[in-house]
Amino acid sequence: MLFQFRLAISLFAIGLISVSVSAEPMSLEYSSLVTLSSLSQNVYEHHPARQAQSAYQQQIDANTALANATFADASSVSLNHYNDVIGSSDGFQEWEGSIDMPLWLSGQKQQQAILSDKMSAELTAYQQQLRLKISAQIRESVWRVVLADTASKQAYQTWQMALKLERDVDAHIKAGELAGSELLLANSHVLKTHSDYVLAQDELKYVLKNFQQLTAERALPQKHEELLAVNTTITNEHPSLISLDQKINTLRTKQDIAHYQDAVNPSLSVGVRRERNDSKESFNHSLGLGISFALDDDVYRRPAITNAARILADAEVERQQLKRKLQIELATQLHQLAIMKQQLTMAVEHSETTEQYLSIQQHAFDLGEINVLNLLTSQVLANKSVNRKQSLEISVKHAIAKVNQALGIIL
């Protein structure tokens, strides 16, 4: 028994060394100048996905330039020269030059302009969907820090209570009211609670560092709690649905344009001819005008049309699946919120009961009616009850943020 007592004292002395290193819990920095919205905007401005937006805008600009082009394809110039030098060498010469200008089919030019408008709307919807994804990252990162900070403070309070119990036990031992071996249990509890506190501090530092790396901010938003949205149903205004709807609109326009793909555009030809029969004659000049168009090219256009229809059908199916997925996710988050609220109600009642019980047990210990183990058990029970109540209070607020995220609310 004496060996165990000395061992506990030695371990406790080691614990005191680490105590001096991190005796006080970390103090988080909150700022009224930092908001959830400003964090979201800052992350959005530096997000790698914005590079894709630049490339998409270039595609829109290129399509707009095509829609504004005078002709349906590049114009071509041809120049031909004939003479009889190798043959009869009578002086026959002929020069012929022409410009071929592909013409737009009826409605083709307008469809290209419509496509540019649809692509611009799709880009805007994509930006909003990206903001929603960033909102999810911000919400999760902030609440992870808040939860870790709460856990750290709870671990600190538990450790402080263990230290107080140790001092009380030591006082009772010196007064001859308790056996010296009782200090072993108190020492062991101090070491355990301090170890838990150090681990909680490490976890807080880890999630805080992740938050700072994500947002490039050291301070957390002073106002980070959200109000639950009034309408808790998935609507067509959800950014993810809007993004897919705009994609479908773009595909519908591409399906219309597919009717012109692989079609042969009419071509207008304007040319001049300069010719003479022999070297004694003067050159004759003439102006030519011609037009060419395809006959029965439907068979060549049909593969592009059917392929565009298939891609559009796949997107419409994806849209139905996405809405079902969003509804399931929302139902899950609402269910979790309801459960947490119910648990919180019971946790408040349980916490009040355990605190009263601990007060009675503490009084009994002071009178010498119970031993250290009984008091320690009561303290652990009371701490768990209070900590659970505090954690559930924060978890309810976190759950509200998750519901708002599921509803597609952008920070």
Residue pairs with C-beta under 8 A, 6 or more apart in sequence:
1 181
4 181
4 184
5 180
5 181
5 183
5 184
8 183
8 184
8 187
8 188
9 187
11 187
11 188
11 191
12 187
12 190
12 191
15 190
15 191
15 194
18 194
18 198
19 194
22 197
22 198
22 201
24 156
25 152
25 153
25 156
25 197
25 201
26 149
26 152
26 201
26 204
26 205
26 208
28 145
28 149
28 208
28 220
29 218
29 219
29 220
30 219
30 220
30 221
30 222
31 219
31 220
31 221
31 222
32 222
32 223
33 219
34 217
34 219
34 220
34 221
34 222
35 221
35 223
36 135
36 138
36 139
36 142
36 221
36 223
36 224
36 226
36 411
37 411
38 221
39 138
39 142
39 215
39 217
39 221
39 411
40 131
40 134
40 135
40 138
40 410
40 411
42 215
42 216
42 217
43 134
43 137
43 138
43 214
43 215
44 50
44 130
44 131
44 134
46 216
47 130
47 134
49 130
53 123
53 126
53 127
56 119
56 123
56 126
57 123
59 119
60 116
60 119
60 120
60 123
63 112
63 115
63 116
63 119
64 113
64 116
66 112
67 109
67 112
67 113
67 115
67 116
68 113
71 101
71 102
71 103
71 104
72 102
72 103
72 104
72 105
72 108
72 109
72 265
73 102
73 265
74 102
75 99
75 100
75 101
75 102
76 99
76 100
77 97
77 98
77 99
77 100
78 97
78 98
78 100
78 271
79 95
79 96
79 97
80 94
80 95
80 96
80 97
81 93
81 94
81 95
81 96
82 92
82 93
82 94
82 96
83 92
83 93
83 94
84 90
84 91
84 92
90 277
90 278
90 279
91 276
91 277
91 278
91 279
91 280
91 281
92 276
92 277
92 278
93 274
93 275
93 276
93 283
94 273
94 274
94 275
94 276
95 273
95 274
95 275
96 271
96 272
96 273
96 274
97 271
97 272
98 269
98 270
98 271
98 272
98 288
99 269
99 270
99 271
100 267
100 268
100 269
101 267
101 268
101 269
101 270
102 265
102 266
102 267
103 265
103 266
103 267
103 268
104 265
105 260
105 263
105 265
105 266
108 257
108 260
108 265
111 253
111 256
111 257
111 260
112 257
114 253
114 256
115 250
115 253
115 254
115 257
118 246
118 249
118 250
118 253
119 250
121 246
121 249
121 250
122 243
122 246
122 247
122 249
122 250
124 246
125 239
125 242
125 243
125 245
125 246
125 247
126 243
126 246
128 239
128 242
128 243
128 410
129 239
129 240
129 242
129 243
131 239
131 410
131 411
132 239
132 240
132 405
132 408
132 410
134 411
135 405
135 409
135 410
135 411
136 405
137 214
138 214
138 215
138 411
139 401
139 402
139 405
139 411
141 207
141 210
141 211
141 214
141 215
142 211
142 220
142 221
142 224
143 224
143 394
143 397
143 398
143 401
144 207
144 210
144 211
145 204
145 207
145 208
145 211
145 220
146 220
146 224
146 394
146 398
147 391
147 394
147 395
147 398
148 200
148 203
148 204
148 206
148 207
148 208
149 204
150 390
150 391
150 394
151 200
151 203
151 204
151 391
152 197
152 200
152 201
152 203
152 204
154 200
154 383
154 386
154 387
154 390
154 391
155 193
155 196
155 197
155 199
155 200
155 201
156 197
156 200
157 383
158 193
158 196
158 197
158 383
158 387
159 190
159 193
159 194
159 196
159 197
161 193
161 379
161 383
162 186
162 189
162 190
162 192
162 193
162 194
162 379
163 190
165 186
165 189
165 372
165 375
165 376
165 379
166 183
166 186
166 187
166 189
166 190
168 365
169 178
169 182
169 183
169 186
169 372
170 183
170 186
172 178
172 182
172 368
173 179
173 180
173 182
173 183
177 368
178 368
178 371
178 372
182 371
182 372
185 372
185 373
185 376
186 372
186 376
189 376
211 217
211 220
212 218
225 397
225 400
226 397
226 400
226 401
226 404
227 400
228 337
228 400
228 403
228 404
229 403
229 404
229 407
229 409
231 407
232 330
232 334
232 403
232 407
233 330
234 241
234 323
234 326
234 327
234 330
234 407
234 408
236 242
236 245
237 408
238 326
238 407
238 408
239 408
239 410
240 322
240 326
240 408
241 319
241 322
241 323
241 326
241 408
244 315
244 318
244 319
244 322
245 319
247 315
248 312
248 315
248 316
248 319
251 308
251 311
251 312
251 315
252 312
254 308
254 311
255 305
255 308
255 309
255 312
258 301
258 304
258 305
258 307
258 308
259 301
259 305
260 301
261 301
261 304
261 305
262 297
262 300
262 301
262 303
262 304
263 294
263 297
263 300
263 301
264 293
264 294
264 297
266 291
266 292
266 293
266 294
267 291
267 292
267 293
268 289
268 290
268 291
269 288
269 289
269 290
269 291
269 292
270 287
270 288
270 289
271 287
271 288
271 289
271 290
272 285
272 286
272 287
272 288
273 285
273 286
273 287
273 288
274 283
274 284
274 285
275 283
275 284
275 286
276 282
276 283
276 284
326 406
326 408
329 406
330 403
330 406
330 407
332 406
333 399
333 402
333 403
333 405
333 406
334 403
336 399
336 402
337 396
337 399
337 400
337 402
337 403
340 392
340 395
340 396
340 399
341 396
343 392
344 389
344 392
344 393
344 396
347 385
347 388
347 389
347 392
348 389
350 385
350 388
350 389
351 385
351 386
351 388
351 389
353 385
354 378
354 381
354 382
354 385
354 386
355 382
355 385
355 386
357 378
357 381
357 382
358 378
358 379
358 381
358 382
361 370
361 374
361 375
361 378
362 375
362 378
364 370
364 374
364 375
365 371
365 372
365 374
365 375
